[in-house]
């Protein structure tokens, strides 16, 4: 029941970007001095020991026209070519790269005409989070779920995913600002017994280090761990 970085998760994170662009244009058709708003995301999967990095661009502002990188422009991550995601957004193309470890990320946007913008993310920019050792594999609805996560204190989102009493997917999510995680018996009553997944997510937003003129942009970081458990009555 573990969840890797899927297009669905990318869409959820891109919702934070709140793009309002309603058309797109090829970078080949833009003059080199037209500034790009840059939006980057880095997803650290602590359970799968992997990194996923994405980038998307709009003309001049956050809500500007989406930009498709043409033959004369590209986005590289750690020196590697990115691939265009097929279904993330109809109007704002997303370019992605995946790595098989938790690693630093360097985004390099190359515009036609030779202009280059480099923005970096270090693994130390976001505090990791982990499940404690010795955590039971079975919880009960009657007793609730309580544990202290491993990692620096700070806001994390904890989500429980499972099936409801009708067999449909359901979830409960809470934000915790200390290491203590607690879901009461009452909060677990929406779930049927069986397999549940607990996700812990830490988020952080960074400013760009290299903006295209005054267009601006942001870098959104997520560190996620998840595990499956059994829920009994």
N, C-alpha and C positions, 0 to 999 in steps of 0.2 A: 504493500500500500504506500510505499515511499514515493515521493514525488520529485522528479528531476526538474530541471529548468525547461519548461514547455512553453509553446507559444501562448498558452492561456496565462501562465505566470507573467510572461512578458507583457501581455496586454494589461494585466492588473497593475503592473508597475508603470506602464506608459500612461495609465489613467491619471497618475500623479502629475504627469507632464501637462495634462489638460490641453492638448493641442486643439486648436480651432481652425486649422488650415482646411480649406475646402477645395484645393486644387494642387497640382504639382507641376514642376518645371524641371527640365534637364539642366544640369550645371553647364553643359556645352552651350546652352543658349543664354547664359548669364555673362555679363562682363566681369572680369576678375576683381574689379573694385566693388562689386555688389557684396555686402557683408552677409555672412551666414550666422544665424543663431545656432549654437551647438548644444545638443543635449546628449549626454553620455550616461550610461548605466553600467555598473559592475555588480555582478551577483556572485557572491562567494557561497558555495555549497559545502558547508563543513562536514556534512554526512557522507558526501560523495567525493570529497577532496578535489573539487573542480572549480573553475572560474569561467564565467560567461560575461562577455563585454559587448555592449551594443552602442551604436551611435546613430543619431538622426539629425537632420538639418532643415531649417526653414529660412526663408528670405527675410533678412533684417530683424525680425522680431519672433518671439515665441509663437505667436499666432499667424505668422506669415505663410506664404505658399511653400508647400513641401518641396524638397529638392531631391531629385534623383541624380546620383553621381554618374556622370557620363564617361565617355572615353578618355577625357582629359583630366578627370579628377578621381580621387579615391580616398578611402579611409583604411589605414593600416593599424593593427594592434600588435604591439611588440614586434614590429617589423613584418608581420604576416598579413596577407590579404584577408579582407572580410567578405562574407557572403551576404547577399541581399535576402532578407527574410521574405517569404512569399505572401504571408497573410496577416502580418501584424497590423497594418493600417493601409486603407485604400489611398490615402492622400499624402501620408508622410512615410516614405520608405525608411526601413530600419536595416542597418548593416551590423552583422554579428560575427563574433569570434569566440571559440571555446578552447579552454586549456584544461589539461588533465592534472592540475594541481592548484593549490591556493597560491596565487602569484601576484606580483606587482603588475600593473597594467599601464602601458603607454599608448595613448591615442595620438595618431598623426594624421591630420587632415591635409591632404595635398590638393590645392585648387589649381585650375588651369592657369598657366602663366607663371607657375613656379612658387606661388605663395604657400607657405606651410605653417600650420598651427599645431603645437604639441602640448598635450595635457596629460598629466601623470596621476596615477593612483598607487599608493603604497598599501600593502596589507596592514600596516600599522595605523592607517587612517580610520579604521573601524575596529572596535573591540570585538573579538570573537565571543561566542557563547556556546556552551556545551551542556549536555545532560550529566548529572552527577553519576559517579560510579556506584554500582550496587542498587540502582533504581529498580524497583519491582517491574516485572513484565506484565503483571495483572493488577488492575484497580477495580474497585467496586463502586457502583452508583450510590450505595448507601453511605459509604465513608468519604466520598469525594476524592480529589486528587491534590496532593501537596508534595512539593519538593523544592529544594534550593538549587537553582542553576549554577553552573560553574562559569565564572567570568566577572569582569568588572561591573559594578553596579551602574545602572543606567536604564533608560526606558527600553523595553523589549515588548513585542507583540507575541502573544502565545495563542495559538489556534488549535482547537481540537476538531478533527474531521471524522465523521462516521456516518452511520445510517440512523434515520429516525425510526419511530415505531411503525411507520408505514413502509419502511424499506427504502426511503429516498435519501439522497445525500443531504447532510446537514452539517452545520459547524457552529462552534461557539468561540468567540475571540475576546481576549481581554489584554489590556496593557498593564505592565507591572514596572514600577520604578525602583524596586529593590530586588534582591536575589530570590526572595520568597515568591513561589508560584502556587496559587491556590484556586481550585475550582470546587465549589460547594456541591453537596449532594443534590440540591435543588437545580443547580445549573446543568447537571449531568442527566437529568430525567428526560431531556429531549432525545437522548440516544437510546437505540436498541442495544442489547448486549451483543458482544462480538468484537471484531477488530476496530480499533480506533487509531488514528494517527495524531501525534502531537507535534506541532511545528513551533519552533522558536525563531523569531526574526528580529534582527536589530537593523535599524535604518539610519542613514546619515546623508546629508546633502553637503556638497563641497562647491566652492566657487571655481570658475575656470582659472587656470594660470595663464592661458593664452587666448584672448578674445579676438575675434575678427572685427577690427575697429571697435565701435561701441555697441555691436549687436548683442554681446553677452551670451549667456547660456548657463548650464549647470552640470554637475556630475552627481548622480544619485547612486548611493552604495547600499547594498543589502548583504547581510551575513545571515545565513539560514542553516539550521539543523533540524532534523526530523527523525522520528522513530515510530514504529508500530507497537501497540500494546493491546492487551485483551481487557475488555470491560465486562464485568459481571454485575449481577444485581447486588 
